[in-house]
Amino acid sequence: MGFVKEFKEFAMKGNVMDMAVGVIIGGAFGKIVSSLVDDVFMPVLSLATGGVDFTNKFVRIGEIPADMPANLHNNYAALKEAGVSMFAYGAFIQNIIDFLIIALCIFLMIKGMNKLMKKKAEEPAPDPEPTAEEKLLTEIRDLLKKD
């Protein structure tokens, strides 16, 4: 079988298409979770920790450019734009929270699907319709019982 034909069969299988849809939906879901963390959770966490801004938490590793104004030496966004090397542990904390929320949502979704699958498996299958032979034998048995 040729490589192109084999790849075409693989790509056109339902599972690959389902996976592609899942990746697209997952990307959109990731943006929603990032917004939830950035715009809802982190401000509440900042309020709870006395006004700590986690987005501006970093350790500068590289040198600050000589032409950078002194008031921007502790500004994460300005240093990043200037190309200064930093260990941005505040952004890392936000990404960990993003990951935990997404992992929790996936866990709950899979748990729900497993529960639905278990219910389906527990439902008894309906009795199969008797065959013509079985019906005939049942009639004969019933006739013999009457005598």
N, C-alpha and C positions, 0 to 999 in steps of 0.2 A: 504494500500500500504506500502510495506516495506521501511525502511529508506534508504537502499542502492539503491533500485530501484528508489525511489523518487529523491535521490541525483544525480543518473546517468542521469535521464531525465533533471534535472536542468542544469547539467554541459554540456550536449550535445546540449542545445539550442543554436541557432545562436547568441543571444545577449551576452551570456557568452564568447563564442569564440571571438566575436568582441571586447569585453572588454579586453580579454587577449592580443590580438594583439595591442590594444590601449595602454595598460600598457607597453608593451615591446617597442613600438615606442616612447612612452612618456619618458621612461627611457633614451633611446638614445638621444632624443631631449633635455632632461635635461642636459646631458653631453655636448652637443653642446653649449647650452646657458651658462653653467658654464664656458666653455672655452672662449666663446665670452666675458663674463664679466671679467674673470681673465686676459685674454691675450690681450684684445682690449680696453674695456671701462675703467677698473681701471687704466691702464697706462696713458690713455688720461686724466682721472680725476686727477691723480697724477700730471701730467704735468700742468694742469689748476690750481691746488691748490699750486703750487710752490714746487713740489717734495715730497708731503706727500705720504708715503707708507701706504695705508690703511690696508694691510695684517699684518703690524707690530703694529697696534694700539690696545692697551689692557690696562686693569687695573689689576695689580697683586693683588690677594686676599690672596694666600697662601704664605708660607715661601719658600725662595730659599734654595736649598740644600747647605750645607757647602762646599762640594767638587766641586761646580760649579765655573768655572773661572769668574772673574769679568767682562770680556768683553762680556759675554753672559747673564748678568742680565737683559738686555733690549731686548733680542731676543725672539720673540714669539715662533718660532719653537723649539728653544733649551729649553725654559721653559716648553713648552707643552710636549716635549719628557721626561723631568725630572719629569713630573707629578705635576707641580705647578698649583694650581687653579688660573684661570684668567677669567676676563670678557672681551671677545674678541669682542669689538664693531666694529672693522674694518672688521672682518669676517662676523659679523652680517649685516653690511651695504652691503657687497657683496652679501649676501644671499637675502637681500631685493631687490636688483637690479635684481638678478636672477629671483625671484618670479614675479616682475613687468613685465619683458620681456616675461616670459612664459604666464602670465595672458593676456598680450596684444596680443600675438600670438593666444591664444585660443579664445579670444574675436573676433579677426579678422576672424578666421576660422569659428566660429559659425555665425558671421554676414554674411559671404559669403554664407554659406550653407542655411541660412534663405532666402537670396536673391534668390538663385537658386530654393528653394522650392516655393517661392512666384511666380516666373515666371512660374513654372510648373502648379501651381494652376490657374493662370490667363489664360493659354492657353485653348480655348474652346474645349470641347470634340467633336469629329466628330459626325455628325448626325448618328443615328443608321440606319442600312439597313432596309427598310420596309419589313414587313412580307408578306407572300404569300397572306393573306387575304387583306391586304392594297393594294397590287399591283392589285389584282382582282377588288377591289372596285374602284380603280383609273381608270382602263380600262373601267369599266361600266359607271362611271361618264363621262369620255371623250366621250364614244359612245353616251350617252344621250345628251351631249352638241351639237353634230353634227346634230342631228335631229331637 
